[in-house]
Amino acid sequence: MAYPQPHPRLSVLSNSSLSSVEHLSPTMSSRYSIPSAPSINTALGTNKQALARPNIYDKNLNKPRVTDVSGAAFSFLFSEVVQYTQKRVSGINDLERRLNTLGYRIGTRVLELMVWRAESSSKAPKREIRLLPSLMSIHTQVWRAVFGKPADAIEKSVENADEYMIIDNDPPIERHISVPKDMSQLSCSSFTAGIVEAVLDGLGFPARVTAHSTPTAQFPTRTTILIKLEKSVLEREELLKQ
């Protein structure tokens, strides 16, 4: 999915309250009338018009249109998701955990769709069983499928052999998020971390994935997705090298 930059900047973490609702008085109810039931001919005409409109379930999954999703609509929806979740958690860690869980559900569907397209477009589909090619696939193909562009870098930790990092200098979901100073440790890219974790689990590389804000002067929303692999993945990699 590609997200063109929306115009308004949304603050998804500000406290908001619902506007009051006016109560209708009995005298006001007379202004409204119940519409009469449509005739049979009208109903048939409506059904024909509905059938003539394109149905999302009739679209070819192998020919996606990257312009289907509006960046403004996605930013608004994601801000509402964060605000809804924030009101039901006890702290930053709990909020990031829930965003990770939501992203995990999306990741399972992204992987399923990508596997379907790969099998449909290739006569001899191949499943990658090595770690580095799989990480590169997430860095490029998964990022392009979800955000419309590949990630900016992928790095291996020097200190820990079980840690890898995917770096995005300008995450689309962070572009229009204003985080208060008292919540500066929060990274809404935990949603993205959940997507990566689900894809890795589905490919057979179980790991714990977290998101960390690593801003720079040039990229204030720069984010690092930290992947900490399970021990069994490294043991299998050693066996495959032999």
DRENTI-636872 format. One line per field, with one value per atom (N, C-alpha, C): x, z, y. Coordinates in nm, 2 decimals. Layout:
N
c1 <- c(X,...)
c3 <- c(Z,...)
c2 <- c(Y,...)
This chain:
242
c1 <- c(0.08,0.00,0.09,0.05,0.13,0.05,0.11,0.04,0.09,0.02,0.05,0.04,0.12,0.12,0.00,-0.08,-0.20,-0.16,-0.26,-0.24,-0.24,-0.34,-0.34,-0.25,-0.20,-0.11,-0.20,-0.20,-0.29,-0.22,-0.27,-0.21,-0.29,-0.24,-0.31,-0.31,-0.23,-0.22,-0.27,-0.34,-0.40,-0.53,-0.56,-0.69,-0.80,-0.90,-1.02,-1.14,-1.25,-1.38,-1.48,-1.58,-1.69,-1.77,-1.82,-1.91,-2.04,-2.11,-2.24,-2.34,-2.44,-2.54,-2.67,-2.73,-2.86,-2.97,-3.05,-3.17,-3.29,-3.35,-3.46,-3.59,-3.65,-3.78,-3.89,-4.00,-4.12,-4.17,-4.15,-4.20,-4.11,-3.99,-3.89,-3.91,-3.97,-3.99,-4.09,-4.17,-4.27,-4.20,-4.08,-4.01,-3.97,-3.97,-3.92,-4.04,-4.03,-4.14,-4.07,-4.14,-4.10,-4.12,-4.02,-4.04,-4.12,-4.20,-4.28,-4.20,-4.25,-4.17,-4.16,-4.05,-4.04,-4.12,-4.16,-4.23,-4.14,-4.19,-4.11,-4.02,-4.07,-3.99,-3.87,-3.89,-3.79,-3.68,-3.72,-3.63,-3.54,-3.61,-3.53,-3.43,-3.47,-3.38,-3.26,-3.29,-3.18,-3.08,-3.13,-3.05,-2.96,-3.02,-2.94,-2.83,-2.85,-2.75,-2.64,-2.68,-2.58,-2.49,-2.55,-2.48,-2.38,-2.42,-2.34,-2.21,-2.22,-2.10,-1.99,-1.87,-1.76,-1.76,-1.73,-1.73,-1.58,-1.54,-1.40,-1.37,-1.46,-1.44,-1.42,-1.45,-1.43,-1.30,-1.22,-1.09,-0.99,-0.90,-0.80,-0.69,-0.66,-0.56,-0.42,-0.40,-0.27,-0.24,-0.33,-0.31,-0.35,-0.27,-0.31,-0.29,-0.37,-0.36,-0.31,-0.19,-0.13,-0.19,-0.28,-0.34,-0.48,-0.51,-0.64,-0.66,-0.55,-0.56,-0.51,-0.59,-0.56,-0.47,-0.36,-0.27,-0.35,-0.43,-0.50,-0.60,-0.67,-0.76,-0.69,-0.58,-0.50,-0.45,-0.40,-0.35,-0.46,-0.58,-0.69,-0.73,-0.74,-0.78,-0.68,-0.55,-0.45,-0.45,-0.47,-0.47,-0.59,-0.70,-0.82,-0.79,-0.71,-0.68,-0.59,-0.49,-0.40,-0.47,-0.56,-0.63,-0.73,-0.79,-0.88,-0.80,-0.69,-0.60,-0.55,-0.51,-0.45,-0.54,-0.67,-0.77,-0.79,-0.73,-0.76,-0.63,-0.53,-0.40,-0.36,-0.26,-0.21,-0.07,-0.01,0.12,0.17,0.29,0.35,0.38,0.43,0.46,0.34,0.23,0.10,0.05,0.06,0.02,0.10,0.23,0.31,0.28,0.25,0.22,0.09,-0.01,-0.13,-0.12,-0.04,-0.02,0.05,0.15,0.22,0.12,0.03,-0.07,-0.16,-0.20,-0.28,-0.20,-0.07,0.02,0.04,0.05,0.07,-0.05,-0.17,-0.28,-0.27,-0.23,-0.21,-0.10,0.01,0.12,0.09,0.01,-0.03,-0.11,-0.19,-0.26,-0.17,-0.08,0.01,0.10,0.15,0.22,0.14,0.02,-0.07,-0.10,-0.12,-0.14,-0.02,0.10,0.22,0.26,0.23,0.26,0.16,0.04,-0.06,-0.02,0.03,0.07,0.19,0.28,0.41,0.38,0.29,0.25,0.17,0.09,0.01,0.09,0.19,0.27,0.39,0.42,0.54,0.50,0.55,0.52,0.60,0.71,0.79,0.82,0.72,0.74,0.84,0.92,1.03,1.01,1.03,1.02,1.16,1.20,1.33,1.34,1.45,1.47,1.60,1.66,1.78,1.74,1.81,1.77,1.79,1.91,1.94,1.85,1.83,1.74,1.60,1.55,1.42,1.41,1.52,1.52,1.52,1.59,1.60,1.46,1.39,1.25,1.16,1.17,1.09,1.13,1.26,1.31,1.26,1.25,1.21,1.06,1.03,0.90,0.78,0.80,0.70,0.68,0.79,0.78,0.71,0.74,0.68,0.53,0.49,0.35,0.27,0.33,0.25,0.26,0.38,0.40,0.43,0.44,0.47,0.61,0.70,0.85,0.93,1.05,1.13,1.19,1.23,1.30,1.43,1.49,1.61,1.74,1.74,1.86,1.83,1.92,1.91,2.05,2.06,2.19,2.19,2.31,2.33,2.41,2.36,2.43,2.57,2.66,2.80,2.82,2.74,2.76,2.68,2.56,2.48,2.45,2.48,2.47,2.32,2.23,2.09,2.01,2.07,1.99,2.02,1.91,1.92,1.83,1.85,1.78,1.74,1.61,1.56,1.53,1.59,1.58,1.49,1.40,1.31,1.33,1.39,1.41,1.29,1.19,1.06,0.94,0.91,0.80,0.67,0.59,0.46,0.37,0.36,0.27,0.31,0.44,0.49,0.49,0.46,0.47,0.37,0.26,0.16,0.12,0.21,0.19,0.27,0.20,0.26,0.26,0.38,0.40,0.43,0.36,0.39,0.52,0.58,0.72,0.72,0.61,0.60,0.59,0.57,0.56,0.66,0.77,0.88,0.93,0.92,0.97,0.87,0.76,0.66,0.70,0.68,0.70,0.58,0.50,0.38,0.42,0.54,0.59,0.59,0.55,0.53,0.42,0.34,0.24,0.32,0.42,0.50,0.58,0.63,0.71,0.62,0.49,0.40,0.39,0.39,0.38,0.50,0.62,0.75,0.75,0.71,0.71,0.62,0.50,0.41,0.47,0.53,0.59,0.71,0.79,0.90,0.85,0.75,0.69,0.64,0.57,0.51,0.61,0.73,0.84,0.92,0.90,0.97,1.10,1.10,1.21,1.15,1.11,1.05,1.14,1.09,1.17,1.08,1.15,1.08,1.12,1.02,1.04,0.99,1.07,1.03,1.07,1.00,1.03,1.09,1.19,1.26,1.28,1.25,1.27,1.41,1.48,1.62,1.63,1.58,1.57,1.71,1.73,1.85,1.80,1.90,1.87,1.80,1.84,1.79,1.66,1.64,1.52,1.47,1.38,1.33,1.24,1.18,1.09,1.16,1.29,1.37,1.34,1.31,1.27,1.35,1.39,1.47,1.38,1.36,1.28,1.39,1.39,1.49,1.43,1.51,1.47,1.56,1.51,1.59,1.54,1.62,1.59,1.60,1.52,1.53,1.65,1.70,1.82,1.81,1.69,1.67,1.70,1.67,1.70,1.85,1.93,2.07,2.13,2.08,2.13,2.10,1.98,1.95,2.04,2.07,2.15,2.29,2.34,2.47,2.47,2.36,2.35,2.35,2.28,2.26,2.40,2.48,2.61,2.71,2.68,2.77,2.75)
c3 <- c(0.00,0.00,0.00,-0.08,-0.08,-0.02,0.06,0.13,0.09,0.01,-0.02,0.11,0.12,0.24,0.26,0.37,0.39,0.44,0.43,0.46,0.61,0.68,0.82,0.91,1.01,1.11,1.22,1.25,1.35,1.48,1.59,1.72,1.78,1.77,1.81,1.96,2.03,2.17,2.26,2.21,2.29,2.34,2.46,2.52,2.45,2.41,2.34,2.40,2.40,2.45,2.34,2.35,2.25,2.28,2.17,2.18,2.23,2.30,2.36,2.25,2.28,2.18,2.22,2.13,2.16,2.18,2.28,2.30,2.22,2.15,2.07,2.16,2.15,2.22,2.15,2.21,2.14,2.03,2.04,1.93,1.81,1.83,1.72,1.64,1.70,1.63,1.51,1.52,1.41,1.28,1.28,1.16,1.08,1.13,1.06,1.03,0.91,0.87,0.82,0.83,0.79,0.64,0.56,0.42,0.38,0.28,0.24,0.18,0.19,0.13,-0.02,-0.08,-0.22,-0.29,-0.41,-0.49,-0.54,-0.60,-0.65,-0.76,-0.85,-0.96,-0.91,-0.81,-0.76,-0.69,-0.62,-0.55,-0.65,-0.76,-0.86,-0.93,-0.95,-1.01,-0.92,-0.79,-0.70,-0.70,-0.70,-0.70,-0.83,-0.94,-1.07,-1.06,-0.99,-0.98,-0.89,-0.78,-0.69,-0.75,-0.84,-0.91,-1.01,-1.06,-1.17,-1.10,-0.98,-0.91,-0.89,-0.90,-0.87,-0.73,-0.71,-0.58,-0.54,-0.42,-0.38,-0.38,-0.36,-0.36,-0.50,-0.60,-0.74,-0.80,-0.72,-0.77,-0.77,-0.87,-0.89,-0.78,-0.70,-0.59,-0.65,-0.77,-0.83,-0.90,-0.91,-0.98,-0.88,-0.78,-0.69,-0.74,-0.69,-0.72,-0.60,-0.61,-0.49,-0.45,-0.54,-0.51,-0.44,-0.40,-0.34,-0.21,-0.13,0.01,0.01,0.07,0.08,0.21,0.19,0.31,0.42,0.38,0.48,0.56,0.48,0.55,0.64,0.60,0.68,0.81,0.79,0.91,1.01,0.96,1.05,1.12,1.05,1.11,1.21,1.18,1.27,1.40,1.38,1.50,1.59,1.53,1.61,1.68,1.62,1.68,1.80,1.78,1.90,2.01,1.98,2.09,2.16,2.08,2.14,2.23,2.19,2.27,2.39,2.37,2.48,2.60,2.58,2.69,2.76,2.72,2.78,2.82,2.84,2.89,3.02,3.09,3.21,3.19,3.08,3.06,2.92,2.90,2.76,2.72,2.81,2.77,2.73,2.80,2.77,2.63,2.61,2.48,2.36,2.38,2.27,2.25,2.36,2.34,2.27,2.29,2.22,2.07,2.05,1.91,1.83,1.90,1.85,1.81,1.90,1.88,1.76,1.74,1.62,1.50,1.50,1.38,1.35,1.45,1.43,1.34,1.37,1.30,1.15,1.13,0.99,0.92,0.99,0.94,0.89,0.96,0.91,0.78,0.76,0.64,0.52,0.56,0.45,0.40,0.49,0.44,0.36,0.40,0.33,0.19,0.18,0.04,-0.04,0.02,-0.06,-0.11,-0.03,-0.07,-0.18,-0.17,-0.27,-0.41,-0.41,-0.53,-0.59,-0.50,-0.55,-0.61,-0.55,-0.61,-0.73,-0.74,-0.86,-0.98,-0.96,-1.06,-1.11,-1.03,-1.07,-1.08,-1.18,-1.20,-1.10,-1.05,-0.95,-0.83,-0.75,-0.64,-0.54,-0.48,-0.39,-0.26,-0.15,-0.02,0.04,0.08,0.13,0.27,0.30,0.43,0.50,0.44,0.50,0.56,0.67,0.74,0.67,0.61,0.55,0.43,0.34,0.23,0.28,0.38,0.44,0.50,0.57,0.62,0.51,0.40,0.29,0.22,0.22,0.16,0.25,0.38,0.46,0.44,0.44,0.42,0.29,0.18,0.05,0.02,0.01,-0.04,0.06,0.18,0.28,0.30,0.31,0.33,0.21,0.09,-0.03,-0.03,0.01,0.00,0.11,0.22,0.33,0.31,0.29,0.29,0.16,0.05,-0.08,-0.11,-0.02,-0.04,0.05,0.00,0.09,0.21,0.31,0.42,0.38,0.46,0.42,0.45,0.55,0.58,0.66,0.66,0.74,0.80,0.93,0.99,1.09,1.11,1.21,1.33,1.45,1.57,1.58,1.62,1.64,1.77,1.87,2.00,2.02,1.96,1.98,1.84,1.83,1.70,1.67,1.77,1.74,1.72,1.70,1.68,1.54,1.47,1.35,1.36,1.28,1.28,1.14,1.13,1.00,1.03,0.95,0.98,0.88,0.92,0.83,0.87,0.78,0.82,0.82,0.75,0.75,0.75,0.86,0.87,0.84,0.74,0.71,0.83,0.92,1.03,1.14,1.13,1.23,1.18,1.05,1.00,1.06,1.10,1.15,1.29,1.37,1.51,1.60,1.69,1.79,1.93,1.97,2.10,2.21,2.32,2.43,2.49,2.55,2.61,2.72,2.80,2.90,2.85,2.72,2.66,2.55,2.57,2.46,2.43,2.52,2.50,2.41,2.39,2.31,2.16,2.10,1.95,1.90,1.82,1.76,1.65,1.61,1.52,1.57,1.70,1.76,1.67,1.61,1.51,1.40,1.34,1.24,1.29,1.41,1.47,1.48,1.51,1.51,1.37,1.27,1.13,1.10,1.13,1.11,1.19,1.31,1.40,1.34,1.29,1.23,1.11,1.02,0.90,0.93,1.03,1.07,1.12,1.21,1.26,1.15,1.05,0.94,0.85,0.84,0.76,0.83,0.96,1.04,1.11,1.13,1.21,1.33,1.43,1.55,1.61,1.65,1.71,1.79,1.87,1.94,1.88,1.83,1.75,1.83,1.84,1.91,1.82,1.85,1.78,1.87,1.82,1.90,1.82,1.88,1.81,1.82,1.70,1.69,1.60,1.65,1.56,1.54,1.43,1.39,1.35,1.33,1.29,1.15,1.07,0.93,0.93,1.01,1.01,1.16,1.19,1.33,1.37,1.27,1.30,1.27,1.25,1.22,1.33,1.28,1.37,1.34,1.44,1.43,1.48,1.39,1.43,1.47,1.60,1.65,1.65,1.59,1.57,1.66,1.76,1.84,1.82,1.75,1.71,1.82,1.81,1.91,1.88,1.98,1.97,1.87,1.85,1.75,1.61,1.58,1.45,1.42,1.51,1.49,1.48,1.56,1.55,1.42,1.36,1.23,1.12,1.14,1.04,1.04,1.15,1.16,1.09,1.11,1.04,0.89,0.84,0.70,0.63,0.71,0.66,0.63,0.70,0.68,0.56)
c2 <- c(-0.12,0.00,0.12,0.22,0.35,0.46,0.54,0.64,0.78,0.85,0.99,1.07,1.17,1.25,1.33,1.31,1.39,1.53,1.61,1.75,1.78,1.74,1.78,1.70,1.75,1.68,1.64,1.51,1.45,1.43,1.47,1.44,1.33,1.21,1.09,1.06,1.14,1.11,1.22,1.31,1.42,1.37,1.42,1.38,1.45,1.38,1.43,1.38,1.46,1.43,1.44,1.36,1.36,1.49,1.54,1.66,1.62,1.71,1.67,1.65,1.57,1.54,1.60,1.67,1.74,1.63,1.65,1.56,1.61,1.53,1.57,1.57,1.68,1.69,1.63,1.60,1.54,1.63,1.76,1.85,1.84,1.81,1.80,1.68,1.57,1.45,1.46,1.56,1.58,1.62,1.66,1.71,1.59,1.47,1.35,1.26,1.20,1.11,0.98,0.88,0.75,0.73,0.70,0.69,0.57,0.58,0.47,0.36,0.23,0.12,0.13,0.10,0.11,0.00,0.03,-0.07,-0.18,-0.28,-0.39,-0.35,-0.27,-0.22,-0.14,-0.05,0.03,-0.06,-0.16,-0.25,-0.32,-0.37,-0.44,-0.35,-0.22,-0.13,-0.10,-0.09,-0.07,-0.18,-0.30,-0.42,-0.43,-0.39,-0.39,-0.29,-0.17,-0.07,-0.12,-0.19,-0.25,-0.35,-0.43,-0.54,-0.47,-0.36,-0.30,-0.23,-0.20,-0.14,-0.24,-0.21,-0.31,-0.35,-0.48,-0.54,-0.57,-0.54,-0.56,-0.70,-0.79,-0.94,-0.99,-0.91,-0.95,-0.91,-0.83,-0.78,-0.90,-0.89,-0.99,-0.96,-1.06,-1.05,-1.04,-1.09,-1.09,-0.95,-0.87,-0.74,-0.62,-0.60,-0.50,-0.36,-0.26,-0.12,-0.05,0.00,0.06,0.20,0.25,0.38,0.36,0.24,0.22,0.28,0.30,0.35,0.49,0.58,0.72,0.73,0.81,0.83,0.91,1.01,1.08,0.99,0.90,0.81,0.72,0.67,0.58,0.65,0.77,0.84,0.87,0.91,0.93,0.80,0.69,0.57,0.52,0.53,0.48,0.57,0.70,0.79,0.75,0.71,0.67,0.54,0.45,0.32,0.35,0.44,0.47,0.53,0.63,0.69,0.60,0.51,0.41,0.32,0.27,0.18,0.25,0.38,0.45,0.46,0.48,0.49,0.36,0.25,0.12,0.05,0.13,0.07,0.15,0.09,0.15,0.22,0.20,0.27,0.25,0.30,0.30,0.16,0.07,-0.07,-0.14,-0.12,-0.19,-0.14,-0.01,0.05,-0.01,-0.02,-0.07,-0.22,-0.29,-0.43,-0.45,-0.37,-0.39,-0.35,-0.24,-0.21,-0.32,-0.38,-0.49,-0.61,-0.63,-0.74,-0.71,-0.58,-0.55,-0.56,-0.52,-0.54,-0.68,-0.77,-0.91,-0.97,-0.93,-0.98,-0.93,-0.81,-0.76,-0.84,-0.87,-0.94,-1.08,-1.15,-1.28,-1.28,-1.17,-1.16,-1.11,-1.03,-0.98,-1.10,-1.18,-1.30,-1.39,-1.41,-1.50,-1.45,-1.32,-1.26,-1.27,-1.24,-1.24,-1.38,-1.48,-1.62,-1.66,-1.62,-1.65,-1.59,-1.46,-1.40,-1.46,-1.50,-1.57,-1.70,-1.78,-1.91,-1.90,-1.79,-1.78,-1.73,-1.65,-1.59,-1.67,-1.77,-1.85,-2.00,-2.07,-2.21,-2.29,-2.25,-2.32,-2.23,-2.20,-2.11,-2.17,-2.08,-2.12,-2.06,-2.14,-2.09,-2.08,-1.96,-1.93,-1.99,-2.06,-2.13,-2.07,-1.97,-1.91,-1.78,-1.74,-1.62,-1.49,-1.47,-1.34,-1.31,-1.40,-1.37,-1.34,-1.41,-1.38,-1.24,-1.20,-1.06,-0.96,-0.99,-0.90,-0.89,-1.00,-1.00,-0.91,-0.92,-0.83,-0.68,-0.66,-0.52,-0.46,-0.54,-0.49,-0.52,-0.65,-0.68,-0.65,-0.69,-0.67,-0.52,-0.44,-0.30,-0.23,-0.28,-0.22,-0.26,-0.38,-0.42,-0.34,-0.31,-0.24,-0.09,-0.04,0.10,0.17,0.08,0.14,0.17,0.14,0.17,0.07,0.04,-0.05,0.02,-0.05,0.01,0.07,0.15,0.22,0.14,0.05,-0.02,-0.14,-0.24,-0.36,-0.38,-0.40,-0.41,-0.53,-0.58,-0.69,-0.63,-0.68,-0.63,-0.68,-0.59,-0.63,-0.71,-0.67,-0.73,-0.86,-0.87,-0.99,-1.05,-1.18,-1.25,-1.28,-1.27,-1.30,-1.18,-1.06,-0.94,-0.88,-0.84,-0.77,-0.65,-0.55,-0.42,-0.38,-0.35,-0.29,-0.14,-0.05,0.09,0.16,0.24,0.32,0.47,0.55,0.69,0.77,0.73,0.81,0.72,0.66,0.56,0.63,0.58,0.65,0.67,0.57,0.58,0.68,0.72,0.82,0.96,0.98,1.12,1.22,1.18,1.27,1.24,1.19,1.16,1.26,1.32,1.41,1.34,1.31,1.24,1.34,1.35,1.44,1.41,1.51,1.50,1.39,1.38,1.28,1.14,1.12,0.99,0.98,1.04,1.04,0.90,0.81,0.67,0.59,0.64,0.56,0.56,0.44,0.43,0.36,0.44,0.38,0.28,0.27,0.17,0.03,0.02,-0.11,-0.19,-0.11,-0.17,-0.24,-0.17,-0.23,-0.35,-0.34,-0.45,-0.57,-0.56,-0.67,-0.74,-0.65,-0.71,-0.79,-0.74,-0.81,-0.94,-0.93,-1.06,-1.16,-1.13,-1.22,-1.29,-1.21,-1.26,-1.35,-1.32,-1.40,-1.54,-1.53,-1.65,-1.74,-1.68,-1.75,-1.82,-1.75,-1.81,-1.91,-1.93,-2.02,-1.97,-1.84,-1.77,-1.70,-1.77,-1.71,-1.61,-1.49,-1.39,-1.30,-1.21,-1.11,-0.98,-0.90,-0.78,-0.66,-0.56,-0.44,-0.32,-0.20,-0.08,0.02,0.10,0.20,0.33,0.44,0.57,0.61,0.63,0.67,0.79,0.90,1.02,1.08,1.15,1.22,1.36,1.45,1.59,1.59,1.50,1.49,1.41,1.31,1.23,1.22,1.32,1.32,1.20,1.13,1.02,0.89,0.89,0.76,0.65,0.53,0.42,0.30,0.23,0.10,-0.01,-0.11,-0.23,-0.34,-0.37,-0.46,-0.60,-0.69,-0.83,-0.92,-0.98,-1.07,-1.21,-1.29,-1.42,-1.52,-1.63,-1.74,-1.82,-1.89,-1.97,-2.08,-2.13,-2.24,-2.20,-2.07,-2.02,-2.01,-1.97,-1.96,-2.10,-2.20,-2.34,-2.40,-2.37,-2.42,-2.36,-2.23,-2.16,-2.23,-2.26,-2.33,-2.46,-2.54,-2.67,-2.65,-2.55,-2.53,-2.48,-2.43,-2.38,-2.50,-2.61,-2.73,-2.80)
